[in-house]
Amino acid sequence: MNSSLAGAGAGSGDDEIDNSSNDRRASYKRLTTTQSTILENFMKECHHPDDAQRRQLAEEVGLEPKQIKFWFQNKRTLMKNQHERENNSSLRLENERIHNENLLIKEALKATICSTCGGPPFPQEEHEHFMRSMEQENAQLKQECDKVSNLIANYMEKKISLPEFEQALATVKSFSRDRDLELSPNQTVYETLRHVHVHVHGNLSMREAMLVNISEQSHDEQKRMMSRIATIAMEELARLVRVNEPFWVYTTNAPDGRFTLDRESYEQVFPKDNHFQGANVCEESSKFSGVVKLGGLQLVDMFLDPVKWKNLFPTIVTKAETVKEFEPGSTENRDGALLLMHEQMHILSPLVRPREFNILRYCKQVDAGVWMITDVSIDSSRPNTIPLCQSWKYPSGCIIRELPHGACLVTWVEHVEVEDKIHTHLVYRHLIRSFNLYGAESWIKELQRMCERSISFYAETTPNQETAGVITSIEGRQSVMKFAHRMVKMLCESLTMSGQLEFQHVTLDSVGGVRVSIRKNNNYGQPKGTVAVAATTIWLPLPAQKIFEFLRDPTKRSKWDVLSSANPMVEIAHISNGPYPGNSISIIQPSIPREDQPVILQESFTSTVGSYIIFAPTDRSSMNIAIRGEESKGLEILPTGFVICSKAKPNATFETSGNIGSGAGGGGEAGSLLTLAYQILISTSTGIGTQQHMESMASINSLLSGTVRNIKDALM
């Protein structure tokens, strides 16, 4: 019998060594205090000693290496069991607390809400009297509304003069209880009609309130209206976050399994009409929870700052701005903050249309260490614009609950209605709807990834595996990470490709052809002039992880990068962005470098939506500025990249929607969609001629087709 540690789960068994005998009867030797102390101290530094370390420990404490091995095995098992018991106890207490809270809420609702109408309960006699009064008042208001409408119609048809109209309107005294319908000297008939509408519908539902034109209201009127909408939306969100059944059902038949709204149960409590009508309308709903390694107040501050919000979700949010601040909120905890915001969201590929929202964002601290962030749409489009994709957000958002050790539990709800006027490509439309790629899980997972990156950014010491590179200081490391983050944002923003053109005639076997967008670039930190963005998507019958590892590997870069001229490349700096090894930043150069050759900055990572490899060549002097720890904001860069979506499976619909490439087998096997996006400075002037335009298209075609061909040859 081999020597082993006795009784892994039995009390102090970690301090006992099993000395075997030939008759297989065990005798146990208890470790001395000195031996235990040495092993315990080493355990704090390293849980998995290698052979050399075990031999060294064995000599130091006077035991056999096998005994050391078994001691560490049993010690790890003991620690794991203790940790699980602590977690189970904590989760049990949390479950009991939430259960009791739900019971209290149910009892409170029974006492405060009428089961029929959702309002406060009334005695039957009082309720009937109230209903009769309301019916009479409604009939009276309708008659007076008809009178005013007829007066306006007569005035518009010039049947009566303005003085006659004003005199007749003054006789309708009971119409406005507040007497604020009277015409001011500068008020038009159209403004009067708007006031009529507001007074008749004074008890607006949230749906009606969100459609009211606020652009001509006073600041106080706007603030009152927005506060009311935000409060109603927050109450709906609170119920959606805290309660699963009957609102949420776990759809096991979905490709990944998730919580989605049960529409019938939802509409019984929150009745709504579809905001859009037509065959292209899609409603998406989801709920997801996750632990985020960031403080609650820090998260709240990021959610309420459009720049930080955009930085926090670089692969989802491509534009964000605060249109109007109605209330900044408390300086201590941002409680009560109320903002009107505009945001654009986009993922994966130019074949996916961006989504734009005008939302009201409301922050409320509902308890100590607990915040609720509520988003709800106000208008589906910005003034004087016709968006390609109309989007409407029903009450959505998250509840942030602080946990010990600077972490938070975030529960996210996403509920939107979308209409594509110009369709998202059929392939991606299927993926987005089937896997809910804009859903709550994508937001939570991207938030977790960026928080891991933030922890890496603020590390006080450089990890051991990074010290061998050219980055030798914390300041240099942070400057390079900022440089890379700006590169990622620029590439993701360019994938929206506003005003894109489709070049189906370009000789490239792809899904949806080649998309090209040309823009005049004057942005700070980017080359000035005319920039072409060209992108295409191909299907590969390979797992996404294999493609990701191949493209991010510097030693394999010469196999696909047409600009490397088949020269071997090496990594001269490496920065880790969290526990997942694929999430990292690299500086790459030719194995035999020359001063006139650029170096390549690259960041790679994997999210729920897909895997990204984003890179950009930059001259050595610029990169040295970042490596020294100086400000990198003004360094010019023009990124290129790959986006790999793993949730792709070709079928008959897929094949008829666009070419899937000769490499796509026929059996409907799973594969990956690979999007290539290049940005090219085609002119340093503000405009280009026809000849230069044709030459640029030829260069783009050569670059894309060469890269695609090299990737297919290398992988398949």
C-alpha positions, -999 to +999 in steps of 0.1 A: +000+000+000+014+034-010+021+060+017-007+085+019-022+111+041-048+097+065-084+108+066-088+136+042-121+146+057-114+137+092-106+166+114-069+170+117-061+143+092-039+167+072-012+164+099-010+126+099+011+104+076+001+068+066+031+044+070+021+012+052+030-023+062+031-056+043-001-069+059-019-038+046-027-026+081-021+012+084-002+028+112-002+066+114+025+090+123+015+125+134+036+153+120+055+174+144+046+211+149+077+221+129+069+198+100+033+210+099+044+247+100+068+242+071+042+224+049+014+249+058+037+279+049+046+264+016+009+256+009+001+293+012+026+301-016+019+271-038-009+246-039+007+223-065+044+218-059+063+201-088+087+171-084+117+192-075+098+212-049+084+180-033+119+165-031+132+197-015+104+197+011+109+160+018+145+166+027+136+196+048+109+179+069+123+143+069+096+126+049+094+107+016+084+127-016+054+105-020+042+114+015+046+151+006+026+145-025-003+128-007-002+155+021-008+182-005-035+162-023-054+157+010-049+192+021-063+206-012-093+182-008-099+194+027-097+231+017-121+225-012-146+208+011-144+237+037-149+263+009-179+244-005-195+242+030-190+279+035-205+287+001-235+264+007-242+280+040-240+315+025-262+306-004-287+290+019-290+321+040-293+343+009-321+320-004-340+322+028-337+359+029-350+363-007-378+338+000-389+358+031-386+390+011-409+376-016-435+365+009-435+400+025-439+416-010-468+393-019-486+401+014-479+438+009-493+437-027-525+419-015-531+448+009-523+476-015-533+465-051-567+457-065-565+424-083-588+436-111-574+470-121-540+471-104-550+502-084-556+508-047-585+487-032-618+504-026-650+492-009-676+481-035-700+510-029-672+536-031-658+519-062-691+521-080-696+557-071-661+565-083-667+547-116-699+566-122-682+599-115-654+591-139-678+581-166-697+614-163-665+634-162-652+615-192-684+622-212-682+659-203-646+661-213-653+644-246-681+668-255-658+698-247-630+683-267-653+679-297-664+716-293-627+728-293-619+705-323-648+719-343-637+755-334-602+747-346-615+731-378-637+761-385-607+785-379-584+764-401-610+764-429-613+802-424-650+800-415-644+822-385-618+848-377-591+847-349-611+870-326-642+849-331-622+818-324-607+833-292-641+845-280-657+811-286-629+792-270-632+814-238-667+801-233-654+766-228-645+772-192-650+738-176-626+721-201-594+731-182-595+727-145-563+746-142-575+774-165-542+773-184-557+766-218-562+803-225-542+816-255-511+836-246-502+865-269-475+843-287-494+810-286-505+794-319-536+773-326-513+743-331-499+748-296-535+751-282-544+718-299-514+702-282-525+715-248-560+701-256-545+667-262-525+668-229-555+679-209-579+653-224-553+626-217-541+641-185-539+606-169-514+594-194-502+558-194-465+553-197-469+543-233-488+575-241-464+596-221-434+584-239-450+596-272-456+631-260-434+657-278-412+671-251-391+694-273-413+724-267-421+719-231-405+740-203-377+724-183-399+719-153-427+704-173-402+680-190-387+671-157-421+663-141-431+642-171-397+624-173-398+617-135-432+602-138-422+579-167-390+569-149-408+560-117-434+538-136-406+521-155-386+515-124-416+499-106-420+475-136-383+467-137-382+460-100-409+433-103-392+418-134-359+416-116-371+402-083-397+377-095-392+347-119-425+330-122-450+338-137-432+365-158-401+346-167-398+311-182-367+291-187-366+281-224-348+248-225-356+245-262-336+276-270-301+269-283-284+280-251-313+279-226-322+312-209-349+332-192-374+349-215-406+367-208-439+348-209-458+373-229-493+364-217-484+366-180-464+398-186-492+416-205-518+407-179-499+428-154-482+453-178-506+457-208-489+472-239-494+474-276-466+466-300-447+498-307-440+487-343-461+468-368-451+446-397-434+414-407-399+426-397-407+433-361-390+412-334-394+414-296-364+402-275-364+397-237-339+381-213-327+381-178-292+371-165-272+375-133-235+375-126-209+386-101-188+416-112-154+425-096-161+462-091-176+484-064-213+493-067-208+531-067-180+528-093-204+509-115-232+534-110-209+562-119-198+544-151-234+538-161-243+575-158-213+588-177-217+583-215-179+582-221-174+556-194-205+537-205-191+534-240-157+524-227-173+497-205-190+480-235-167+486-265-180+456-285-217+466-280-220+504-275-206+523-305-221+558-297-233+573-264-242+609-254-262+627-227-289+647-245-302+664-214-296+661-177-328+665-157-313+656-123-276+649-115-285+629-084-270+630-050-232+637-049-227+609-024-245+580-042-261+594-074-295+586-060-322+602-082-301+609-112-323+613-143-307+616-178-320+617-214-295+597-234-289+586-270-270+554-277-261+533-307-255+495-304-238+472-329-222+438-329-202+414-350-203+425-386-214+452-412-241+426-421-258+435-388-277+468-387-270+491-358-297+498-332-303+533-320-322+543-288-333+575-272-336+564-236-344+579-202-319+565-176-329+567-140-308+558-110-323+550-076-306+537-045-333+514-031-313+502+000-279+504+015-254+491-011-283+484-036-289+505-067-314+502-096-306+516-130-336+518-153-337+525-190-368+531-211-373+546-246-387+580-251-387+582-289-376+556-314-357+581-336-337+613-333-353+645-347-351+649-385-337+614-391-350+582-406-330+553-390-323+522-409-333+501-378-361+513-355-356+502-319-378+506-288-367+497-253-393+487-228-384+491-191-350+474-189-318+478-168-302+462-138-301+460-101-266+463-085-261+447-051-228+452-033-210+420-020-180+417+003-145+423-010-154+450-035-176+429-058-212+432-069-241+409-079-257+424-110-290+412-123-298+425-158-331+426-177-332+435-214-365+439-232-366+455-266-387+456-298-369+460-331-379+466-367-354+464-395-363+486-424-333+474-443-328+439-432-299+426-412-285+398-433-306+366-429-276+346-415-270+371-386-307+378-381-312+341-373-282+341-350-292+373-331-327+361-326-319+325-318-291+332-293-303+367-282-269+381-288-281+416-277-295+401-246-288+403-208-262+376-208-241+395-234-242+427-213-232+408-181-204+388-197-189+419-214-191+438-181-173+409-164-146+409-191-140+446-189-138+445-151-111+418-153-093+440-177-096+469-153-081+448-125-052+440-148-048+477-157-046+488-120-022+460-109+005+475-087+032+451-099+039+436-133+031+399-134+062+376-136+052+363-171+053+398-185+087+410-172+107+395-200+092+419-226+101+454-237+076+469-213+095+475-180+073+498-160+038+500-146+033+533-164+044+518-197+021+489-192-009+511-185-002+534-215+000+504-239-033+491-225-050+525-231-035+525-266-050+490-273-084+499-258-087+529-281-077+506-310-105+481-301-131+509-299-121+523-332-124+490-350-158+482-334-171+516-344-159+512-380-179+479-383-212+499-383-200+512-418-226+540-423-233+546-459-218+513-469-218+500-504-220+463-514-196+450-540-211+417-551-189+417-582-157+415-562-143+380-568-144+367-532-163+337-520-181+352-490-214+357-472-231+389-483-203+401-506-178+428-497-190+459-479-170+491-484-175+525-467-154+556-474-152+585-450-133+617-446-113+613-414-104+643-391-106+624-358-079+630-332-056+600-329-063+588-364-046+595-398-061+625-415-075+620-450-098+597-468-102+563-452-118+532-468-133+505-445-137+471-463-152+440-447-164+406-457-176+375-439-168+339-447-180+306-433-155+280-422-164+244-411-141+247-381-146+255-344-142+291-334-115+283-308-092+268-334-096+298-357-090+322-328-059+304-316-045+303-351-051+340-359-038+354-325-006+333-325+023+356-336+044+326-348+017+317-373+010+352-385+033+349-416+010+322-429-020+345-435-008+382-432-002+393-468+016+424-456+042+403-437+057+390-469+059+355-453+085+368-428+084+351-394+070+373-365+078+373-328+061+387-297+082+412-278+057+422-252+027+404-236+000+418-212-026+395-197-062+409-194-077+385-169-077+347-161-086+336-196-052+331-215-067+342-249-075+377-235-043+395-239-024+424-256+008+418-276+034+439-294+047+420-325+076+426-348+095+407-375+120+382-361+147+402-380+136+438-373+146+469-392+142+505-381+119+514-410+096+484-403+064+491-382+056+471-352+021+456-346-001+463-316-027+435-311-054+428-286-074+395-286-103+384-264-134+362-263-169+373-253-204+357-254-210+373-288-178+362-304-140+362-304-120+393-315-084+397-328-078+434-334-044+448-345-028+478-361+007+486-375+024+516-359+058+531-363+085+523-337+087+559-324+050+560-316+051+526-299+081+536-278+062+567-265+035+543-251+061+518-238+078+546-218+045+554-201+038+587-218+003+597-230-008+576-260-041+594-267-027+613-297-008+585-313-022+579-348-035+544-355-058+527-380-069+493-368-078+461-387-094+430-372-112+397-372-145+388-355-153+351-351-189+340-343-191+304-332-229+300-333-231+292-371-246+261-387-253+261-424-286+249-437-308+253-467-319+288-457-283+297-449-270+285-483-297+304-503-290+337-484-255+340-497-224+321-506-210+301-478-178+293-495-165+262-512-151+250-479-185+248-463-195+212-464-230+200-472-240+181-442-251+210-420-221+206-397-214+233-372-188+259-381-179+296-376-185+329-393-153+349-397-155+386-405-124+404-418-124+442-416-096+464-430-092+501-427-070+517-454-058+553-458-064+558-495-056+595-497-042+622-474-065+648-491-102+654-485-113+639-518-103+613-544-107+610-582-123+583-602-089+567-611-077+567-575-111+552-564-107+523-589-071+517-578-083+516-541-110+491-549-085+469-566-061+471-536-089+463-512-100+433-534-064+420-535-059+425-497-091+407-487-090+379-512-053+372-504-060+371-467-090+348-471-071+325-494-042+323-470-064+316-440-083+288-458-050+272-471-035+273-436-065+260-417-080+236-442 
